[in-house]
Amino acid sequence: MRAFGRGDGGVAAVTDAALAAHARKTSTVQGVAAFALAFAALNLAAPNAFLAAMCLAVLAIGFALLWRPGEAPVLLFVFLYQWLQTGISVFHANLTGAPMVEYAAFGGDMPMAITLCLAGLLALAAGMRIGAGARDPATLRQARVTVLSQPISRWFALYVQAAAVSFALLWVAIYAPGFYQPLLAVASLKWAFFFMLAYAAFVRGVGLNVYLVVAFLYELAVGLGGYFSEFKTVMFFTLLAAVMAGVRLRPRVLLAIGVIGALLIASGVVWTAIKDDYRAFVSGDTGGQNVVVAVEARIEKFAELAGALDETALKDAANRTIRRLSYVDIFGVVLDRVPEFTPHARGALLLDALTRPFLPRVLFPEKSVIDDTRRTIYYTGRLFTITRATSISLGYMTELYIDFGILGPMLVPAAFGFVYGLLYRTLVGWRRTGPLLGGALACAILMPASLLEISIAKLIGALATALLALAPFVVLVVPRWAPWTVARET
């Protein structure tokens, strides 16, 4: 066992931390299992009781495989968010008393789609668990030693610098569309520095930290003011940091979690209700994704539209939010059409996704453009509105079925999960990053993998681009810019 610190006290501290983490893991897993059993019992008389039981069983198993207290919980988040997108329709249908065949918005075989997604999530969780390897108790102490080695003001200053660089890169990307993806990949690394700031605040555990509050409110305002209103991202990273820090669930902490959760749900509902009018405003009614309105005007418009909502509009938006979060309807339709009306692709979609990152458009101008909506129309036989503003994707589980049949979503996600776990283990164990910076970077890079609706091409492309941007950043920039983000063994 490695010790970080001096003498036997360091070893004892690591051992104590490991024992505490093991006890916390056991009690938490037992709590999740008890919740799953209790909730399954409540759904026994519901029209989709068997599907609900399967969802809850997968939740308990996946949580047991991926819950690693004291570490950045990004792998668990990737699993949980996709589980939510798979299972929320089941519980919503049970709440409304509708069988899945009646609940399905587009028809199709939704029960089979949900079953295949659940099997895929089990494979994904197993792959991530194998790829991540065994937990290293020493990392629990090293991350805390690193974050406590500097005053929190320094972590805040580092985040401010990263946020400024991110803003500049996104601005450049508007005028250099050929470099949009690599610039976006580097810009997204700012979330690693927000994560470290939040972790530094939570580890210290003394009330609300003004630095974290300022950063949180800034990112929330920027998210609300953007075209896609990515307000959820700052909440996700804040919760990930709180979990890694092992924040104890005291009353005020529970209150803070409740407030963040309520804010997340309310923001999602409000956004669903106003997004069409808001997007038209910020894009200047051009139908594109470019934002042409000043930040102050965007926030003012957001507040104006939100303030005009009545009870009926909010109820309708809440229902649409749940259905939008769920992403199994399209899969159900595809199951009815492939291969009966449209043949399986026999691996063509996955092959295209694997080769696309290595064919830069500058050298291969004939490379096709990813058009998720047209692909969805082709495989579902349904007409969706095609605009420059939004796209409708099949989702990677659906594409794996189109490629390989039912074995695709049941088995291939294990390989994806192994890559995610291996990437996490590599970053956390790399001497140039260590548990703190490595865990933070893993959170930033793997966040897109939490989306069930993402296409295989965009998923692999995002990971490949992020990794290409990460290597020079860690090797060339970090040692000169912020070497103290990496703790050294003593």
Beta strands, then each sheet from edge to edge (+ up, - down):
end
